[in-house]
Structure formats: structure tokens, C-alpha cells
Amino acid sequence: MGYTHYFPGLTATACVIADARKIIAASPVTICGPDGQGLPILNEAKGIRLNGFEAAGEAYETFHLPGTKPPRYADMWTFCKTEQKPYDVVVTAILIAAAVREPRVAAEALGSDGDWKDWTDGVDLFEKAVRPLTEDEKIALELNVEAMRPSRSPYRPGA
């Protein structure tokens, strides 16, 4: 299966894209385009598309947070397997950015195969690049991530 983050309903709004630019700039890892090379895609129509650095063995699955233009296969872009590769820190930080901008959607949609402790580096990167999270935001994010652990995920057969 693989280490996966789930985010159906979250989108790359202009504010989330602005946050993503800050997150990528502050990131300790090399972030590339969807195929693990070139530049990431960050625009309101296409959304956010990025990956790790393929040549260094740090890429896995494309992270795609949809924008205003519906993706060709909408259900395909409701999760991302990162296998905890280095770019995972950027993925989690961007998901935090989207979640705090759309808390009602995040409460129903945001989840992960990992524990909240697996998101620590993403929280740190978000706070370094964008702003400190409030205690209420941290609690809500932790509850969202923990509530959709694999045994309860609606995206896994038999769950």
C-alpha cells in the first residue's frame, strides 16, 4: 500500500499557493515538478503539483492539490503516497496550509497513514515559513489526521 496522505475536498486557492511558495522556499529539501525534475507547478487553475528530486532518489508519487480547473481524473488526486521520502515534509506543510484555510473541509477530509508525530517536521516547516499555528488549529489538525488512520480510512477496501 504505502505511506499515504488523504485530502479529498481540499484545494489550492490563491492563499494556499502563496503559502506553498513560502514553504518550498523555506524547505530543507529539493522540490521539483510532478515527474521529479524541473520546477513545481503552482497556479490557481492547475493547482499545486510537485515531487521530490528524482535524480537523488527522493521522488515517489506526484503530490497534486487541485486548483480551479477540475483534474481529468478527479478521484485520482485525493491522496498522495510519499513513502516518507524527504519531500513528505513539504507535502504535510502544504496540507496544513490548505487545512487551516478550509477548516470545515479539513475536518471531514484530511488524514494520513501516519501519526500526528509523523507530521512534526511539516508543522515546523509551516510555522517557519508561514506563521505559528494556534493551539486550537494544532488540536483540530491532530484530531483530523488521527481520525483517518488506515483502519478507519474510507479509501481502503474493507475499512
C-alpha positions, 0 to 999 in steps of 0.5 A, a space after each residue: 500500500 504505502 505511506 499515504 496522505 488523504 485530502 479529498 475536498 481540499 484545494 489550492 486557492 490563491 492563499 494556499 499557493 502563496 503559502 506553498 511558495 513560502 514553504 518550498 522556499 523555506 524547505 530543507 529539501 529539493 522540490 521539483 515538478 510532478 515527474 521529479 525534475 524541473 520546477 513545481 507547478 503552482 497556479 490557481 487553475 492547475 493547482 499545486 503539483 510537485 515531487 521530490 528530486 528524482 535524480 537523488 532518489 527522493 521522488 515517489 508519487 506526484 503530490 497534486 492539490 487541485 486548483 480551479 480547473 477540475 483534474 481529468 481524473 478527479 478521484 485520482 488526486 485525493 491522496 498522495 503516497 510519499 513513502 516518507 521520502 524527504 519531500 513528505 515534509 513539504 507535502 504535510 506543510 502544504 496540507 496544513 496550509 490548505 487545512 487551516 484555510 478550509 477548516 470545515 473541509 479539513 475536518 471531514 477530509 484530511 488524514 494520513 497513514 501516519 501519526 500526528 508525530 509523523 507530521 512534526 517536521 511539516 508543522 515546523 516547516 509551516 510555522 517557519 515559513 508561514 506563521 505559528 499555528 494556534 493551539 486550537 488549529 494544532 488540536 483540530 489538525 491532530 484530531 483530523 489526521 488521527 481520525 483517518 488512520 488506515 483502519 478507519 480510512 474510507 479509501 481502503 477496501 474493507 475499512 
